[in-house]
């Protein structure tokens, strides 16, 4: 749905108890969740105007120009795509874009392309969140595929102001649809026990004074039953420990973030994505995309720019995340990180009020 407001609002509302991986059940939105989405939409609409009047949007545009210029100097080329609609629309730039066009010109109308990712009533983590992750921004670890520089800016949905010192956690699968840190049917080779100790494509970053974190990550691949996506958690009031993990606080935001279908199709045609023989699930039929856009003016897709002449050269992606600072979620997990590596545990269900302290379950 194209909104009348010049800023495209993106409300990512996770479905209650609908888990993100094969073998889990699915439930439709309840009337209460529909009402929640409507109310959050009103809050995001308010922020759409305040972001511009406060100067936050202008500073974000300047920061993104500088990021693109930095990576363009490495590649010497640039093309642009941006995501203004949820599904089934071309995201080709509507005006000519030269590879040598200045970043100022490329982002001239970026205020119409900003994306607000809204707070969830009850987020969906899926079972592959692993508490105890390290604080770091470079999470690719040499995994092959299309590199992505992903910027998130966190704002308070009530005040529309940036949230500093929030810990944002991001994770996704690799180019062939495998998550690091656990061994289970449906996640790559279940005989590869070494995957328990791998940490690729997982990390946590603390937001700066503008509420910004940046991850050096990878364009995710796909696996059975789901479209391409990242998982995202925000930790409030957590503390960084000497071992470079976080402890304490609460999980206040749980979300999934998506790419437009045009970008997915192009990436999936490249190596090693094209070695994955599992059928691709399109955005148009993905249950989480549908649940997060039903009954809301929602667009949970990333805005993005090509950093080189070919998509293999990498992408710069960005999104603004509006969160509810008073929210508390209890994400699902079946494994945790320890000093000895990944360990399988009894786990929880989404919404289970077992306390998570710094990502680690408390002792029985």
C-alpha positions as CSV (number, residue, x, y, z in Angstrom):
1,X,0.0,0.0,0.0
2,X,1.4,3.4,-1.0
3,X,0.9,5.9,1.8
4,X,-0.2,9.5,1.4
5,X,2.5,10.6,3.8
6,X,5.7,11.5,2.0
7,X,7.6,9.0,4.2
8,X,6.7,5.4,3.5
9,X,5.8,3.9,6.9
10,X,6.9,0.4,7.6
11,X,5.1,-1.4,10.4
12,X,6.6,-4.8,11.1
13,X,4.1,-6.5,13.4
14,X,5.1,-10.2,14.3
15,X,2.3,-12.7,14.4
16,X,1.5,-14.1,17.9
17,X,3.1,-17.6,18.4
18,X,3.8,-18.1,14.7
19,X,7.3,-19.5,14.6
20,X,9.8,-18.8,11.8
21,X,10.9,-22.2,10.7
22,X,9.5,-25.5,9.3
23,X,7.5,-27.6,11.6
24,X,5.8,-24.8,13.6
25,X,2.2,-23.8,13.5
26,X,0.6,-20.7,12.1
27,X,-2.1,-18.5,13.6
28,X,-3.9,-15.5,12.0
29,X,-4.0,-12.1,13.6
30,X,-6.4,-11.8,16.5
31,X,-8.7,-8.8,16.8
32,X,-6.5,-7.4,19.6
33,X,-3.4,-7.6,17.3
34,X,-5.3,-5.9,14.5
35,X,-6.2,-3.1,16.9
36,X,-2.5,-2.9,18.1
37,X,-1.3,-2.5,14.5
38,X,-3.7,0.3,13.9
39,X,-2.6,2.2,17.0
40,X,1.1,1.7,16.2
41,X,0.4,3.0,12.7
42,X,-0.9,6.2,14.2
43,X,2.3,6.6,16.2
44,X,4.5,6.0,13.2
45,X,2.5,8.6,11.2
46,X,3.2,11.1,13.9
47,X,6.9,10.3,13.7
48,X,7.0,10.6,9.9
49,X,6.5,14.4,10.2
50,X,8.7,14.8,13.3
51,X,11.7,13.1,11.7
52,X,11.9,15.8,9.1
53,X,11.2,18.8,11.4
54,X,13.7,17.6,14.0
55,X,16.4,17.3,11.4
56,X,16.9,13.6,12.1
57,X,15.9,12.7,8.6
58,X,18.4,15.2,7.1
59,X,21.2,13.9,9.2
60,X,20.3,10.3,8.2
61,X,20.4,11.2,4.6
62,X,23.8,12.9,4.9
63,X,25.2,9.9,6.8
64,X,23.9,7.5,4.1
65,X,25.4,9.6,1.4
66,X,28.8,9.4,3.1
67,X,28.5,5.7,3.5
68,X,27.7,5.2,-0.2
69,X,30.6,7.4,-1.2
70,X,32.9,5.5,1.0
71,X,32.0,2.1,-0.5
72,X,31.8,3.6,-4.0
73,X,35.4,4.6,-3.8
74,X,36.2,0.9,-3.3
75,X,34.1,-0.2,-6.2
76,X,34.2,2.9,-8.5
77,X,30.6,2.2,-9.6
78,X,27.1,2.7,-8.2
79,X,23.5,1.8,-9.1
80,X,20.4,2.4,-7.0
81,X,17.2,0.5,-6.2
82,X,14.8,1.3,-3.4
83,X,11.8,-0.3,-1.8
84,X,8.6,1.8,-1.8
85,X,6.0,-0.9,-1.8
86,X,5.5,-4.2,-0.1
87,X,5.1,-6.7,-3.0
88,X,4.8,-7.1,-6.7
89,X,6.1,-3.7,-7.9
90,X,9.2,-2.8,-9.8
91,X,11.8,-1.1,-7.6
92,X,13.9,0.1,-10.5
93,X,14.7,3.8,-10.1
94,X,12.2,5.9,-11.9
95,X,14.7,8.4,-13.2
96,X,18.0,7.8,-14.9
97,X,20.8,6.9,-12.5
98,X,24.4,7.1,-13.8
99,X,27.1,5.0,-12.1
100,X,29.0,8.3,-11.7
101,X,26.1,10.3,-10.3
102,X,27.0,12.1,-7.0
103,X,25.4,10.6,-3.9
104,X,23.7,14.0,-3.3
105,X,21.8,13.5,-6.5
106,X,20.9,9.8,-5.8
107,X,19.5,10.7,-2.4
108,X,17.8,13.9,-3.5
109,X,14.4,12.5,-2.9
110,X,15.2,10.0,-0.2
111,X,12.8,11.5,2.2
112,X,10.1,9.8,0.2
113,X,11.9,6.5,0.5
114,X,12.5,6.4,4.3
115,X,11.3,3.3,6.0
116,X,9.9,3.1,9.5
117,X,9.9,-0.4,11.0
118,X,7.4,-0.4,13.8
119,X,7.2,-2.1,17.2
120,X,5.6,-5.5,17.4
121,X,2.8,-6.6,19.7
122,X,4.5,-10.0,20.2
123,X,7.5,-10.6,18.0
124,X,8.5,-13.7,16.2
125,X,12.1,-14.8,16.6
126,X,11.9,-18.4,15.4
127,X,13.9,-21.1,17.2
128,X,17.3,-20.0,15.8
129,X,18.0,-17.1,18.1
130,X,21.1,-17.9,20.2
131,X,21.5,-15.9,23.5
132,X,25.0,-14.9,24.5
133,X,26.1,-13.4,21.2
134,X,29.2,-11.2,20.9
135,X,29.2,-7.4,20.5
136,X,30.7,-6.7,17.0
137,X,29.8,-5.0,13.7
138,X,31.6,-7.2,11.2
139,X,29.8,-10.5,11.2
140,X,30.4,-11.9,7.7
141,X,33.4,-14.0,8.8
142,X,34.4,-14.7,5.2
143,X,31.1,-16.4,4.2
144,X,30.7,-16.3,0.4
145,X,27.9,-14.3,-1.2
146,X,26.7,-10.8,-1.8
147,X,28.1,-8.4,1.0
148,X,25.7,-6.0,2.6
149,X,26.4,-2.9,4.7
150,X,23.1,-2.7,6.8
151,X,22.3,0.5,8.8
152,X,19.6,0.6,11.3
153,X,18.5,3.8,13.2
154,X,16.4,3.3,16.3
155,X,13.8,5.8,17.5
156,X,11.3,5.9,20.3
157,X,7.8,5.4,18.8
158,X,6.3,7.7,21.5
159,X,8.7,10.6,21.2
160,X,10.2,10.0,17.7
161,X,13.7,10.7,19.1
162,X,16.8,8.6,18.6
163,X,17.5,5.9,21.2
164,X,21.2,5.9,22.2
165,X,22.9,3.0,24.0
166,X,20.4,0.4,22.9
167,X,21.9,-3.0,22.0
168,X,20.6,-4.2,18.5
169,X,21.1,-7.8,17.6
170,X,21.0,-9.1,14.0
171,X,21.3,-12.6,12.6
172,X,20.6,-14.4,9.3
173,X,21.4,-17.5,7.4
174,X,24.3,-17.9,5.0
175,X,24.0,-18.0,1.2
176,X,22.8,-21.6,1.2
177,X,20.3,-21.2,3.9
178,X,22.2,-22.4,7.0
179,X,22.3,-20.6,10.4
180,X,25.4,-20.8,12.5
181,X,25.5,-22.1,16.1
182,X,23.2,-25.1,16.1
183,X,22.7,-28.6,14.7
184,X,19.2,-29.6,13.9
185,X,17.1,-31.1,11.1
186,X,16.2,-28.4,8.5
187,X,19.4,-26.4,9.1
188,X,21.9,-27.6,6.6
189,X,23.7,-30.8,7.3
190,X,22.5,-32.3,10.6
191,X,25.7,-34.5,10.7
192,X,27.9,-31.4,10.8
193,X,28.4,-31.1,14.6
194,X,31.0,-28.4,14.1
195,X,28.3,-25.9,13.2
196,X,27.5,-25.6,17.0
197,X,30.7,-23.6,17.4
198,X,30.4,-21.4,14.4
199,X,29.3,-17.8,14.8
200,X,29.0,-16.4,11.2
201,X,26.3,-13.7,10.5
202,X,25.4,-13.1,14.2
203,X,26.3,-10.0,16.2
204,X,25.2,-7.2,18.5
205,X,25.9,-3.5,18.3
206,X,25.2,-0.6,20.6
207,X,23.5,2.4,19.1
208,X,25.3,5.7,19.0
209,X,24.0,9.2,19.9
210,X,21.8,9.2,16.7
211,X,20.4,5.7,17.5
212,X,22.4,4.1,14.7
213,X,24.1,0.7,14.3
214,X,25.8,-0.6,11.2
215,X,26.5,-4.3,10.4
216,X,28.9,-5.7,7.8
217,X,26.9,-8.8,6.9
218,X,25.7,-10.9,3.9
219,X,22.6,-11.1,1.8
220,X,20.8,-14.1,3.3
221,X,20.0,-17.2,1.3
222,X,16.8,-19.2,1.6
223,X,15.5,-22.4,3.2
224,X,12.3,-24.5,3.0
225,X,9.1,-22.6,3.6
226,X,10.4,-19.0,4.1
227,X,11.4,-16.0,2.0
228,X,14.7,-14.3,2.5
229,X,14.9,-12.4,5.8
230,X,17.0,-11.2,8.7
231,X,16.0,-11.5,12.4
232,X,16.3,-8.5,14.7
233,X,16.2,-8.0,18.5
234,X,16.6,-4.9,20.6
235,X,17.9,-5.2,24.2
236,X,17.1,-2.3,26.6
237,X,19.3,-1.4,29.6
238,X,21.7,-4.2,29.0
239,X,25.4,-4.0,30.1
240,X,28.5,-5.0,28.2
241,X,30.6,-7.6,30.0
242,X,34.4,-8.0,29.9
243,X,33.9,-11.1,27.7
244,X,32.3,-8.9,25.0
245,X,28.7,-10.1,25.5
246,X,25.8,-8.3,27.1
247,X,23.9,-9.0,30.3
248,X,20.7,-7.8,32.1
249,X,18.0,-5.6,30.7
250,X,15.0,-6.7,28.7
251,X,14.2,-7.7,25.2
252,X,11.9,-4.9,24.0
253,X,11.7,-5.4,20.3
254,X,11.6,-8.5,18.1
255,X,11.2,-8.3,14.3
256,X,12.0,-9.7,10.9
257,X,13.3,-7.6,8.0
258,X,12.9,-8.4,4.3
259,X,14.3,-7.6,0.8
260,X,12.2,-6.9,-2.2
261,X,11.6,-9.7,-4.6
262,X,13.6,-8.2,-7.5
263,X,16.7,-8.1,-5.3
264,X,16.2,-11.6,-4.1
265,X,15.8,-13.0,-7.6
266,X,19.0,-11.3,-8.8
267,X,21.0,-12.5,-5.8
268,X,19.6,-16.1,-6.1
269,X,20.9,-16.3,-9.7
270,X,24.5,-15.8,-8.4
271,X,27.0,-18.3,-6.8
272,X,26.7,-19.8,-4.3
273,X,23.0,-19.0,-3.8
274,X,22.2,-20.9,-7.1
275,X,23.7,-24.1,-5.6
276,X,20.8,-24.4,-3.2
277,X,18.2,-26.8,-4.6
278,X,15.5,-26.1,-2.1
279,X,12.5,-24.3,-3.8
280,X,12.4,-20.5,-3.2
281,X,9.5,-19.1,-1.3
282,X,8.3,-15.8,-2.7
283,X,7.5,-12.7,-0.6
284,X,4.0,-12.9,-2.1
285,X,3.3,-16.2,-0.4
286,X,5.5,-15.9,2.7
287,X,3.2,-16.2,5.8
288,X,5.3,-13.8,7.9
289,X,5.3,-11.1,5.2
290,X,1.6,-11.5,5.0
291,X,1.0,-11.4,8.8
292,X,3.2,-8.4,9.1
293,X,1.4,-6.4,6.5
294,X,-2.2,-7.4,7.0
295,X,-4.5,-4.7,8.5
296,X,-1.7,-2.1,8.5
297,X,0.0,0.4,6.2
298,X,3.1,-1.8,6.4
299,X,6.2,-2.1,4.3
300,X,8.8,-4.3,6.1
301,X,11.3,-4.1,3.3
302,X,14.8,-2.6,3.2
303,X,15.7,0.4,1.1
304,X,18.9,-0.3,-0.7
305,X,21.6,0.9,-3.2
306,X,24.0,-1.0,-5.4
307,X,27.6,-0.4,-4.4
308,X,29.1,-1.6,-7.7
309,X,28.3,-2.3,-11.3
310,X,27.1,-5.9,-10.4
311,X,25.0,-7.0,-7.5
312,X,27.9,-9.3,-6.5
313,X,29.8,-6.1,-5.6
314,X,27.5,-5.5,-2.6
315,X,24.6,-3.5,-1.4
316,X,24.0,-0.7,1.1
317,X,20.7,-1.1,3.0
318,X,19.0,1.1,5.5
319,X,15.9,1.2,7.7
320,X,14.6,3.2,10.7
321,X,13.3,1.1,13.5
322,X,10.6,2.6,15.8
323,X,10.4,0.8,19.1
324,X,8.3,0.8,22.3
325,X,10.6,1.3,25.2
326,X,8.1,-0.1,27.7
327,X,7.6,-3.4,25.9
328,X,9.0,-6.7,27.2
329,X,9.3,-9.8,25.0
330,X,10.5,-13.4,25.8
331,X,12.0,-14.7,22.6
332,X,12.3,-18.4,21.7
333,X,15.6,-20.2,21.9
334,X,16.9,-23.7,21.9
335,X,20.6,-23.1,22.1
336,X,22.9,-20.7,23.9
337,X,26.5,-19.5,23.5
338,X,28.9,-20.4,26.4
339,X,32.6,-20.1,26.9
340,X,32.9,-23.7,25.6
341,X,30.8,-22.9,22.4
342,X,27.3,-23.6,21.4
343,X,25.1,-25.7,23.8
344,X,21.7,-27.1,23.2
345,X,19.3,-26.4,26.0
346,X,15.7,-27.1,27.0
347,X,14.6,-23.8,25.5
348,X,11.4,-21.8,25.6
349,X,8.5,-20.8,23.5
350,X,7.8,-17.3,22.1
351,X,6.1,-15.4,24.9
352,X,7.3,-17.8,27.7
353,X,8.1,-15.5,30.7
354,X,11.3,-17.4,31.6
355,X,13.7,-14.6,32.3
356,X,16.6,-14.1,29.9
357,X,19.6,-12.4,31.6
358,X,21.9,-10.9,29.0
359,X,20.6,-13.5,26.5
360,X,21.5,-16.4,28.8
361,X,18.7,-18.5,30.5
362,X,18.9,-18.5,34.3
363,X,20.1,-21.7,36.0
364,X,17.4,-24.2,36.8
